[in-house]
Amino acid sequence: MLPQSAAYYVQKMRELHDRMQRDLLTHLREQEDSVTQDALAGVADVRGGDTIYTIDAHSEEILFAFCEEWSSEAPFVLISEGIEGNGWRVFPDHTTEEEAQFLMIVDPIDGTRNIMYNKRSAWILSAVAPNKGHGTNLSDIEAAVMTELPTTRHLLADQLWATVGGGANRESRNVFTDERKTLPMRPSQSPTLAHGFSSVAKFFPAAKAEIAAFETALFDAVLDSSGENPLIFDDEYICSGGQLAELIVGHDRFIADLRPVFFGAYGLPKKLVCHPYDICTELIAREAGVFVSDENGERLSAPLDIRADVSWVGYANAALRDSIAPHLLRLLAELLEPKKDAAK
């Protein structure tokens, strides 16, 4: 159990997100007006298999400063990709992990490659769980917040949050006037993928052809596509937060990010795959009615660190899960069978 109400942690995370969102928008607008428009796209570092861009490094400064302030109320552990080692840092500095009252996992910018070129919204993701030590995992999360980091051409930006058993909430903020409006959660209720957006993640060149072939086999098994026109539309949002948001608001019906499975099956390095901080807000999707699972159809349970590889699947509703999941599991079993035989 968390030492305070889940609503308290939601309020603190929303405060953090608002501060980070406003700061990033200021920098984006400054970049847009400058001669050197690629300033935020410079590479600052490479950590834990991911590239840290200048825009990431700046957001980390805001995050750490906020954590210093918050830790005056209670000690806690921050888990974030900007931290060396296992990604754990205790606030305030003189306390130990055992003294921490809770854990907060954060992705300061999920979708860096979208926003650093002012191309498409990125997202701030954060979630809080009781401190169960290094055995704490995604299923222990009790409160989560995700906030849209809009481009400079946006008028509105969404913020979503949820607590366990408390449902999900969505609010839109006018980034110029600060006017806020409550919006509904509307995951698609269509029982079919026909005439809707669905995809299997294949963002980067590695295994793209193989994943596309798997995706085709899956969709052919689920839906008769022998007609003249295509029935399933593909729009890959290059960030897990964005993918969850598309499922929550009803834009997408099915998304699977199985990169760790595919890379393992094809003997490729597991670079640029989903990690726990990328998917720490899946609680919001589940509370909104979206069905989220791992590659085996089970609840996500990766440890709260910055190293674990995560495969996940999102279905907008139960009917889609029931129609797609059996074919997905069958095709994955067929994909991995040769590897099992070779290991014998």
N, C-alpha and C positions, 0 to 999 in steps of 0.2 A: 504494500500500500504506500502511496505517496504521503508525505507528512502533511500536505495541505490539499485542498480540493483541486480537482482537475481543472476547474474553471480558473483558478488562480494562475496555473501554469500557461493556460491558453492566453490569458490577458498579458502575461509577461512576454510570451513569444510574439504576440501580435505587436506589442510595443517595439520589440527588437526588429521585427520585419518592416514595420513602418519606417523606422529610422534608416535601415539599410536600403529600402526602396527609394526613399527621397534622395539619399546621398548618391546612389547609382544614377538616378535620372539626371541629377545635376551634372555629373561627370559626362554622361552621354551627350547632354546638350552642349557642354563645353567642347567636346570632341567634334560634334557636328559643325560647330562654328569655327573650328581651328583649321589651319592649313594641313596639319598632319592628322588625318582622320583615322589612322591605324594605331594610334597611341595605346589604346586599351587592348589591342590584339597582340602586343609584344609578349614573347615568352619570358616569364619571370623565373621559372624553375620547373624541374620534373621531379615529382614525388610519388612514390607508391604506384608507379606505372601510369600515372596520369600527368598531363601537361598543365602546369599552373601558369595562367596568363596574367598580365599586368592587372587586368580588371578583377581577377580573383584575389590577388594579393591585397588590393585596396579594400575589398569587402571584408577580408579577414581582420583588418585593423579595426573596423567598426564593430565586428563581432566580439573581438577580444576585449575592447573597451567596455562594451555592454556587460560582458560576463564579469569583469572586475567590479562594476557597479552592483550587479545583482548579487554577487557573492557576499556582499556586506549583510545581506538578509539571511543567507544560509549557504554553507559550502556545497559545491556540486562538481561533477565531472562534465566537461565539455568533450564531445567526440566529434572530430571534424578532420577532413582531409588535409587541412593546412598545418596539422600538428605532427611533429616528427614521431618516429617509432610506431606504436600501435594506434596513434591518433587520440590518445586520452590525455587530457590536461586538467588538473584539479584547480579550482578557484575557491578561495584565494590561495596564493602560492604556498603558504606555510602549512596547509592542511594535507591530509593523506586521502587516498582513494577510499579507505575504510570509513573515514569520517564524513564523506560526501552523503548528503541526504537524498540526492537523486542524480540521474544521468540525463544529459540533453545531447542528442545527436543532431548535427546540423550540416546541411549542404548550403553554403552561403550563396552560391549561384549554380543551379542545376540548369544546364543549357547555355554554358558560356559561349560556345561557338555560334549560337543564335544571336545573343545579345551584343557581343563585342563588335559585331558588324552592323548593329542596329537593324537586324534582319527580321527577327521574330522574338516574341517574349521568352524570357527565361523564368526561373522560379526559385524562390527561397524556400527551403524545406527544413522543418525542425520538428522534433518530437521528444517527449519526456517519458522516462520509465523509472520505476523504483530502482534503487541501487542494489542489485543482486550480484555485484562483483562482475568478473569477466564472463560469467555464465549468463548474464542478461542478454536477451535477444529480442528480435522484432516483435514477437508475440507478447512481450511484457510491456509494450508501449501503451500508455493510458491517455495521452493527450498529444495532438498533432496540429500543426498549422502550416499552410502553404500559401505563399503570396506571389502574385504575378509581378515580374520585373518587365514592364512594358517598354517598347521602343519609344522614341521621341515623337512618333506619329500617332501614338495612342491617346485617346481621351480618358478611357476607363481601364481600371486594372482590378482583377478579382483577388479576393482573399478568402480562403476556405479553412475551416477548422472543425475538429471533432474530438469528443471524449468517448471512452468506452461505455457503450450503452446509452450515451446521451445524444446520439444522432449527429448529423453533420450540418454545418452552416455555411452559407455562401454570401459574401457581401461584395459589392462593386464600389470602388472609390474613384471619383473624378480627380485625376491627378493634378488638375489646375485649381479647382475650387475646394477640394477636400470633401465635397458632398458624398455621402455614403447611402447606398440603397441595398436592401436585402433582396436577394434573388433566389429562385427555387433551384433545387437539385433535380435534374431530369435525365437520369440514365435512360438510354433507349429501351423501350419495351417491345421492340420488334422481335419476333421469334426467329427471324431469318437474317442472314447477312446480305441478302439481295438489296441492291440499290443503296448501300451504306458503306461507310469507311471501316476497313479492318486491315491489319497488317501483322507481319512477323518481322521483328527488328533486324535490319541488315544495313546499318548506317555506314559502315566503312568497307573498304575493298576486301578485307579478309573474309573468306568463305561466302561472299555475297552471292555468287552463282549457285552454290550448294544450298544456301538458305532459301533463295528464291525458288529453287526446284522443290524443296520441302514445302514451302508455302503454297505452291501451285497444287501439289498433291493433296494437301490438307483441304484447300478450298474446293477442289474437284470432288473430294469425298463428301464434303458437307453440302455442296450446292451444285445442281446441274447447270453447268456453264456452256452447254453446247449451242446455245442460241447465237444470234447474230451479234449482239452487243454485250460488252462486259457488264457483270452485275456487282462486282466488288471493287471499290475504289481504294487506292493506296495513298496515304499521306503520312509520311514518317516524321514525327515530331522528335527532334534529336535531344530528348531529355525525358527521364522517367516521370518527373513531375508534370510536364506538359502532357504526356501520354495519359496519366491518371486523370488530369483535368478534362481531357477530351472525352474520356469514358464517363466521368461524373456529370458533365453538362449535356451529354447526349449526342456529341459529335461523332464519336467512334463507338463501334459495337463490340469489337474484339481486338485485343492487342496481346501479343506474346513476345517477350524478350528472353530468348533462350540462348543467347550468345555463349555463355559458359559451356552449355551442353554441346553446341555445334563445334566450338573451338576444340573441346576435348575429343570429340568424335573424329575430327579431321586432323588431330595432332598439331594444332596451331597454338601459339602462345595466347594465353587468356588476357590480352591487352584490351583496355577500354571496354570493360564489361560493367554491368550494373553492380554496385556495392551497396551495403546497408544504408548509407546516408542518402543514396539516390532514391530509395524506395521506402524511406522511413515514414512517409505520410500515407501509406496504403490504408491505414486505419480510417482515414477520411473517406476513401472510396468505399470501403466495406460498410461504414456507417451510412453512406448515401445509397446503399443497395447494390453496389457493384460486387461481383464475386471475384476475389483475388486469391490465387494459389501459387504454389511452386510448380515445377515441371511434372511432379507426380500427383498433382491434385490436392496436396496437403497445405496446411497453413504455413505461411512464411515464418521461418524460425532461425534465420542467420544471426550470428552474434553481432552485438553493437560494436563494430570496429571498422577500420577503413580498408581492410584487406580481403574480407570474405567475398567470394563471387556469388551473385544472386541471379537465379533465373526465375521469372515470374510470368504469370498469365492473368489477364483481366477479361472478364465476361460482363457485358452490360446488364445481363439478367439471367435468371435461372434457366429459362428455355434455351438460350444460346449456350450456356454451359452444358446442359444436358445433351445438346445436339452436336457440339464440337468436341468436348473433352474425350469421349471414347476414341474418336479418330486421331486426335492429337496424341494420346497415350499409345495407341497402336503404332503410329508412324515413328514415334520416338523409340519405342521398343525395337522396331525393325532397324532403325538407324544405329542403335547401340549394340545390337546382337553380334555383328561381326567383331566388334571390339572385345566383347565378352568371350567369344570363341577363341580369339587370338591370345587371350590372357590365360587360357587353360593349358 
